[in-house]
Amino acid sequence: MSTLEKLPVTVITGFLGSGKTTLVRNLIQNPQGKRLAVIVNEFGDVGVDGEILKSCAIPDCPAENILELANGCICCTVADDFIPTIEALMQLEPRPEHILIETSGLALPKPLLKAFDWPDIRSKITVDGVIALADAEAVADGRFAPNVAAVDAQREADEGLDHETPLSEVFEDQVACADIVLLTKPDLAGPEGVAKAREIVLKEAPRPLPIVEMAEGEVDPRVILGLEAAAEDDMEARPSHHDGHHDHEHDDFESVVIDIPEQSDPAAFAAKIEKMAKDQNILRVKGYAAVAGKPMRLLVQAVGARVRHQFDRPWKPEEARQGRMVVIAEHDDVNVDAIRAALVD
């Protein structure tokens, strides 16, 4: 059976808040006539991204074709979650013509690629390509080190010093595994920031990679779908910090779920999140809130101290108007009581 006869899968990876869900949403709405299916992998137990995507399902990608894995990183739950999910999608009628996998922002893509070597699915599917998203402003600002100036000074004094942080390793592994890199939010980075981010990505890439700017998740699907990379057969060209390890842990990161009371002012709530992110060194916040007197649900997404909020849909009649936020930080920075106090009090 040739690669072209296998069901193509595109893996969409990228750091927290880089714009993966926005990209997938736009692909769902512009499928180029293909029947799509989507697997969303959440870090934490609140399916925010899957809910966003299901709200924009269309006939070529109905809601039943959008499945969530919320039990942790895909690459850590291959046998229990990932393989059965792939098999379930392949049994749908009509069968999907292309599967999109949106990984957690903390996921390492290479262990996921190794899952495609499992006998049960290797003859049936192929990795059409790995698409890595990188926030141009964040990359240009060097946010993968806790104190860039201090790291640069230490590096200058001792070139052999291991100065990497867990965040930098995640970023580097995602770039190293990619077939194409999308630089997102170029408007926030500006021309100089985009140029710097491009330089950083090229420096980290183990081989020449195409780099494309993308704003608001809009990119011609022909640029990223149909790459026919067969990435599962090209593992040696995709080095990882975790090569040689049988598994990996996510002990470097922790997610906390906080129930949120009804809010009176969305802007004031966003300001609370911004302050908490700065005070507690928070990486990511995402979730929902109810606003007094408003029939619509407030969707909140934050990357560091950059907070976005919008009303996304009406509360359903059977739903409790209960707000809930997922807060992600490096393990050593998590103070659950301080996070809860900042959001609830």
N, C-alpha and C positions, 0 to 999 in steps of 0.2 A: 504494500500500500504506500503510495507516494505521499510526501508532505502535503501536497495540495489537496489530497482527499481527506486529510484530517481536519477536525474542527479547530479553527484558529482561535487562540486566546491572546489577548493583549494585557500585560501586567502594567498597571499604572502605579508608580511608586513616587515618593517625594516626602520631604520633611513636613512636619506639622504645620498646617495652615498654608501650604504652598499652592493650593487651588485644585486639588484632585477632584473633589466632589463637583465643583463648578464645571470642570472639563467633562466629567462623565455625564453630567446633566445635559450639557450642550451636545454631546455625542448621541445621547438618547433622543434628543429632539431633532437631530440631523443625521439619521442613520444611513444615508445614501442607499436607501432601499433594502438594507439588510435587516434581518430579524436578529435583534441583539438580546443578550442576557447579561446580567450584571451580578457580580459577587462583591459585597462590601464587607470589609474586615474592620471592625471597631476595636479600639483599645479601651476596655472598660465595658460596662454592661448596659449602657444606654444607647440604643440604635439611632443616633441622630442623623448620620449621613444616609442610612438606608431609608429613613422616613422622608428626608428631603427628596431623594431620587424617586421614590414611589409616588410622590405627589405630582411628578411631571411625566409619569408613564404615558406612552402613546401606543397605538395598535402594534407597531413594529417592536415595541419593548414594553409589554403589559406588566402590571405590577407583580404578577406571579413569576415573571422572569427575573425579578430583582430579589436576591436572597442575601441575608446577612449572616455573618459569623461573628458573634459577639463574645466568644469565650477566650479571647486573647489573640495573639499574633498567629496568622495562618500557618506560618512556617513551624510553629510549635504544636500544632494540632492537626497535622496532615492526615493521619489514619482515622482519627475520630470524627473530624469535621469536614476537611477539605475534599477528600476523595468522594465521600457520599454526596456532598453538595454538587460536585461536578457531574457525578453519575445521574443525579436527579434532574439537572438541567438538560442532559443529553437525552433523557427519556420524555421530555416535553413534546407535545404535538400542537402545532408544528415545531420541529426541532430548531433551536437557534442556529444562526449561521455564523455568529461571532460572539465570543464571551469576553467581557471586560472584567478585570479583577482590580478593584481599588484596594490597595493594601493599607494597613495602618501606617501612620506617619513614623512609627517606631519599628516597622518591620524591616528585616534584611531580605532583599529580594532573592539572593542566591539560594538559600535553603528552600525557598518556594519553588524555584526552577528545578531543584533536585526532585521535588515531589512529582514532577511530570515524567520522571523515569520509572514510576511505579508500573509494574506489568499490567495492572487493570486498566490503565488509561493511556499508556504510552502509544499504543497503536491507534488510538482514537482521536487524540488531540495534539496540538503542537503550539509552542509559544511563538506567535507571530512576531512579537517584539516586546521589549521592556521600555516603557516610557518613563523617564524620571523628570519630575517637576522640581524646580528650584526657585525660591523666592529671590528675585534679583536684588532687592534692597537688602535683605537679610544676609545673603551671601557676600555682597559687596562690603557690608559692614563687619564681616568676620564674626558673626554671632555664635560660631561653633566653639569658641573659647570663652571661658567665663570672664577673663580680663585680657583682652587682646594686647594691650600695651605691655603688660607684665610678661606675657608669653613671648612677645617679640624681643624683649630685653633679655630674657633667659636664653632664647634661641641664639641671639647674637653672642652671648657669653659662652654657650656650649652647644655647638651644632648637633651633637649626638644626643641631646636631651629628648626624652620621650614626652612631648608636651600635649599629646592628643587627649581629648575628652571623649566620653561616650557619644556626645552629639556629633562631633567631627567624624567619628567612625561610622555612624549611621549615614551621614551625608556622603562620605567617600565611598561606602559600599554601594549606595544607590546609584551614584554616578558611574562607578566601575562596572556595574551590571547592565547599564543602559545601552539601548541601540540609538536613542535620540534623547536629547535634553531640551525641555521647554523652560525658558526663563519667564517666570510669571511676574505680574505687577510691574512692568517696565515703566509705567507712568510714575510710580512712587520712587523708583530707583533713579530715574533721569538717565540721559545718555551716558554720562560718566559712570554712574553706578552699574548700568547694563554692561558697559565695556569691561569694567573691573570684574563683575560677576562672571562674564564670559571667560576672562583670563583665568580666574580661579578654577572654573569647571574644567577647562582644557588642561590645566596643570594637574588636576586630580585624575583625569581620565587616563586609563591605561592604554588607550588606542584613540585614533582620531574619531571624534563624534560630531555629528551635526547638531547645532544648537539653534533653536528657533525661539524668537520672542512670542509671547502669548499674553494677551490682555483679556480679562473677564472670561477666561476659559474658551475663547473662540479661536479655533484653528481648523484649517481645512482637514476633514477626516482622512483625505487621501494622503496627507503628510505622515500620519501616524498609524493608520490601519493598512494592512496588506503589505507589511514589510517582509514577510516570509523569512524571518531571521532564524527560525528553528533554534531558538536560544538554548533549548535543553540539550542540544548537540554541540554547543559552543561554550561549555563551562570553563575551559582553561583560559579563555580570553577575557574572563570576568572575575578577576581576583577579589578576594574578600579578606577582611581582617580576621574572619573566623574560619578560614580554610584550615582543615586538619582537626577541627572540633566536631564532635558528633552532634552537639546541640549548642544552643546558646540560651542565655537567660535574659530577662528584661528587668533584673533587679535594680538596674540603674535608674529606672523610671517607675513612677507610681501614679495611678489614677484614683481620684476621690470623687464620689458622687454625692452632691449636696441637694437636698430638697429646698426649693425656694418659695417663700410665701408670695402672695399676690403683690405686685408692684404698683405704685401710683404714678411713677415717672420713668419712662424708658431711658431718658438721658441721664438721670441721676443713678439708675442702676448700672448703666454702662460706665459711669465715672467710678462707681464702687469697684467694678471689675478691673478697671485700669489701675486704680490705686493698689488693689490686692496683688495684681500681677507684678507691679514694681516692688512692693514691699516683700513679697514672698517668692520672688524669682520664678514666677509661673511661666511655663512654656505655652500652654494651650488651654482655652476654655471654650466649651461649646455646649449648647443646650437650649432649653425653652423657658419662658416665663409667662405668667398670666398678668395682664395689666388691668387694673380696676376700670370698669366701664367700657372695656374694649372687647368685642366679640372675637377678635383675631388673636392668634398665638404669636408671641414675640420670639423670633429666632435670634440667638446670640452666638457669634463666633468671634473669638479673640486669639490673636497670635502675639504672645508677649503682652505688651501694654497697648497694642493696636486692637481696638474693639469695633466690631461692626454689629449693628442690630437692625432688624426689619420685621414687619408683620408678614408671616408667610402664608397662613391659611386660617380659616375659622376653626375654633374649637368644635370638635364633634359632639353631638348631643350626649353620647354615652361616655364621653371623657370627663374625668375630674380635671378641673382647672388647676392642675398642680404643676408648678415649675420645677425644673430639675437641671442641674449643671454638672458636667463632667470637667474636672480640673486635673490637668496633667503637669507634673513637674519631675525634675530629677529627684531620686529617692531621698537624698540627704536634705532636700529643701522642703519636703512635705511636712507641714504642720496643720493637721486636720482641724484642730480647734481654732487656729488663727484664720484658716480659710473659711470655716463656717461662720465665725464671728464677722468677718469682713463682708460676707454675702448676705447673711441673714439678719444680723443685728442692726 
